[in-house]
Amino acid sequence: MITYLLKSGLLLVIFYAVYKLLLENERMFRFNRIYLLGSIIFSLIIPLQLFSIKPFFSEAINVVQLDGIIIKTNREVLDKIDYNQILMYVSGIVYCVIVLILIVRFFRNLYSFYKNIKNNKTEIINDQKIVLVKESILPHSFWNAIFINAKEFENGKIPSELIVHEQAHIKQKHSLDILFIEILQIIFWFNPLIILFKKAIKLNHEFLADQAVNEQFESVSTYQSLLLDIAYNKTNIALASNINYLITKKRFLMMTKEESPLKIILKVFTVGIVSVLMLFIFSTDAVAQEVSKVQNQSKDFLMSSNVDVKPEFPGGILEFYKLVGQNYRVPEELSKNKTNGKVYLQFMIEKDGSVSEITILRDKLGYGAGEEAVRVLKLSPKWIPASDKGKPVRVMYSLPITIQGDK
């Protein structure tokens, strides 16, 4: 899970940086909408490795580097494992509590629209649903309805430009984008990049609606003056598309910015290259390479796996660590000498899940510490085997074991 979150986060950073550097200031609003939504979907799906691209170089044995465990001479199970379990449990509770709070807020906001529609007068004007709200609000839209202050509407104080602006939000189904990003924000509330994408998507919605208004009325200066008149109204409706969102100098500049077809083509081409490159990098099988041969140096082996589904110990990897910790018997001579050090082992998980080829890569402790580790690994039951493209495959594991003597 951590690997997935890191990969998806890195992709979001890259795509957001590309948007800010190349696309945000260009009058290619429809493309930008697709890009922003596509970038999020791409970043969340590709790290799942639902498919993979084979590398051009030869394939090697899949090797997984396990976290090191500690064996104490009093044969206690590694304290670190217990702390990790507690941390994971607490983190899970915190995550679920925050998600629950956000879900409640989300449905409360949805209910507020339903309540407004139910409790206020609704009219159909030019095939458009208009909800006349008693509260003093700016015109805003959600789904297929525009919400307008009833008194101002009856007095004819709602400019036509504002109605067209909200109609553009509805016709282009911007509410779907907002609901999508809101749901993602509930699930990935801990990722600030989702918030940045949300702001970019909403601002792009305003660019699109502004464009629709100016195309119909063909008076940019009049429309800009109208926006300035209401710029001081800070009313903001959650989940809604409303005229007050980020009324900034940038919006006015985008209305008058001239398009450069060649520049746009080059930028779209660049975005395509970046996307293909990210797809190749994050979908290509990583071939495991041993960084260095076994030497008399205290270096851990840096390995990775290129299989679709890794082997799984019955009950989870923590149960495997417990198996090793509870069954390892520190050799008597080693315990007497109170020696500390590491033993490096390597073992293979076969296609049927059995453990084989247990090898001592490095044992600087002596006194039979490595041989005892081999004995313990032979006690392992069958694992759930790894698979790649639906076929069982062999996977090699590297395991460092630290022996801590009593002090």
Secondary structure, 3 states (H helix, E strand, C coil): CHHHHHHHHHHHHHHHHHHHHHHCCCCCHHHHHHHHHHHHHHHHHHHHCCCCECCCCCCCCEEEECCCEEEECCCCCCHHHHHHHHHHHHHHHHHHHHHHHHHHHHHHHHHHHHHHHHHCEEEEECCEEEEEECCCCCCEEECCEEEEEHHHHHCCCCCHHHHHHHHHHHHCCHHHHHHHHHHHHHHCCCCHHHHHHHHHHHHHHHHHHHHHHHHHHCCHHHHHHHHHHHCCCCCCCCCCEECCCCCCHHHHHHHHCCCCHHHHHHHHHHHHHHHHHHHHHHHECCCCCCCCCCCCCCCCCCCCCCCCECCECCCCHHHHHHHHHHHCCCCHHHHHHCCCEEEEEEEEECCCCCEEEEEEEEECCCCCHHHHHHHHHCCCCCCECEEECCEEECEEEEEEEEEECCC
